[in-house]
Each structure stands twice: as structure tokens, then as C-alpha cells.
């Protein structure tokens, strides 16, 4: 088969591969080919898609694609994590974490951007697929919410617990809100509004709820008082009249999930952990203790801080403290720059756009990344199921930040 015939076939497979990756990304389900090795469906789909993309590059001899690297914060984060891995006591865990960072911030970033730059049709297709995946997550979370298990952790959707589900919803719900405000077509607006309402109902993580509510207020404020006043009134009414009457008393669950003290007056487990992580980062400011070595070292830094013993709720660490303690303060700065640049590009694009739908999408992307940044204060959200959707939104922010074309987005 000649290159002229093979190229269109490889391009079609590449596009379907990207959509398949987005479709199966929002889940923490994985297979274990050997001990301590986890492969999610998205990992496998992304690897296959990357192989097709590279094969197409060889067929077409379009070496310029290799020069379209992700932005410098992505490269800085991965490079510094690689240097930090040299200091890790557990080299196997360090390599595993480094491979995940490369998968997310280099491979995933390049593939998503290559797909999104093909035009508005690709953007709409990818958002539709991600919206359908979000609907599946929320349908399962609603089944858990109204199910017999009384534990808040059981409301998890396709994730491991309420905290990781909340992290995903921090990315998804601001986009749904933006779609309800500015999408073209009444059906799309209604679907976005339904997803947003369902998401607020099943969110039992106080951090995620605070992050989403803050993003909604900011997005409505940017649209002017005509949107801001009804949005704030609706949020206050939801908080005052709806949440306390839901079966799981969501307002109480939100408060308890971020409270400093439990009902017995003891300090909750997360806050001594944060202090220990801060101490670890100060002790190893340049390279940290190595990727994947956080849990092995954290016990040395608790000092005399009073804390509870016994089982702990999962995923209650501060992402920024974990990143600084694991890979050093330079890696933390690179990650903050990564988020900050993307939020800036998306916000600028949204405010400058003359097209209402494109502007709403850009502002929703900025709001989603901002909500993720807030929720990550209470939860370590660079995990399976959230990493690739995050990278997709980072790529979307870059593409929307480019000069507008009359492409009907």
C-alpha cells in the first residue's frame, strides 16, 4: 500500500483512537498484568493511538510533528521529575510515576493537541464524547447515591471513592455550566444543565463542591450581572433549601469532609499529613524524596503532631505538598506554571472572543482548570481517571488561545 493510500487510513484510526481514549479515560478501573502494575483502558488506548500517530509520521516523513512539543511547563515538570527519580530509594516506583507523567504531559498532550488543531468539528466531537462519558459516570454515581450503602465514600461513580469522583467533577461541571449558558441549540443546553444538576447532587467532597461553586460564580460574573445575580441566587437557594433535604444530607457531608476536627474534637487525619509533607519538602527542597516515595517517607516527618491512628480515608493529601515533597519545589513551580498558563490562555480567549459559543467554551475551560486547582488542595488528583481529562483540557486551552478562525465552533 502506498503512502498516499495509507495516510488517510492512519489518520482515521488516529482520530478514533483519540475519541476512544477520551471515552474510557474517566475511570480508575484497571488490569494488573503483574504485581504493582496497573494498566487502565485509557493507557492501552493512548499507547495504541500514539503508535498509529508515529507510524503515520514515518509514512509521511513529516518530521515537523516532533517539533510541536508541549509548552515549556510540561517539559520542565517531566524533566525535573526525571532528575528527582535518580534520588529515589525505590527505583521501580519512581520509574512507574515518571512513565505516568510522560504519558500524561508529553504523549497525551501532543496527541490531543494534534487532534484538536484539525478544526472545530474535532473539538465538538471530543467534547461530545467526553460529555457522554461524564453522563455514564454520573448515572453510576446516582445509582450509588440512592443505593443502600450509607458511607459517603461509596458514591464513587467509575472511580475509587467520593474524593476522586469529586476531582473529576471539578473538571467536568464548570464545562457543563458553560455549555448551559452559551452552547448552540436548546437540546445541548438542556443536556448540559441536566449533567450539571446531577453532578452537584452526587458531589459529596466538600473540596470539589467549593471549587465548582467558586468556578460557577466567577463564570457568571464574567458574563455580567444578568447572569451573575440569578446564578448566585440559585446557588444560595440550592445550598439553603436543597442540599439539607437530600437523602445524604450533602451540606453536612461537605462540611465533614473538609473540617479541621471530627465530632470527638480530634484533628482530622489530612492536616497533620499536610504538615508532615511540608516538613519533608523543606528538608528536601530541590529533588524531594523521589517520585513514588512519598508514602514510604511521610512517617518520618510527623514529629509530635497529634493525629489519629488506624485506617484513613483515601486520597486526602494535598497535591501540591505531595508534588513538592516527592519531586522538589522546582517541580511544584513547573506544575503551577502549567496550570496558570492554561487558565490565562483560556480566560483571554473567552473574554476576547466575538463568538458566544466559543467564548463560553473557553471560559468554561478556564473555570474547569481553576476548579481542579482548588480541589487539588484537599486531594491528590494526578491519578488514573483524571490525568488524561486534565491534559485534554490543557490542550483545549492552548487551541482556543490561538487566533480565531471562521470555523463555526
Secondary structure, 3 states (H helix, E strand, C coil): CCHHHHHHHHHHHHHHHHHHHHHHHCCCCCECCCCCCCECHHHHHHHHHHHHHHHHHHHHCCHHHHHCCCCHHHHHHHHHHHHHHCCCCCHHHHHHHHHHHHHHHHHHHHHHHHHHCCCHHHHHHHHHHHHHHHHHHHHHHHHHHCCCCCCHHHCCCCCCCHHHHHHHHHHHHHHHHHHHHHCCCHHHHHHHHHHHHHHHHHCCCHHHHHHHHHHHHHHHHHCCHHHHHHHHHHHHHHHHHHHHHCCCCHHHHHHHHHCCECCCCCECHHHHHHHHHHHHHHHCCCCCCCCCCHHHHHHHHCCCCCCCCCCCCCCCCCHHHHHHHHHCHHHHHHHHHHHHHHHHHHHHHHHHCCCHHHHHHHHHHHHHHHHHHHHCCCCCCCCCCCHHHHHHHHHHHHHHCCCCCCCCC
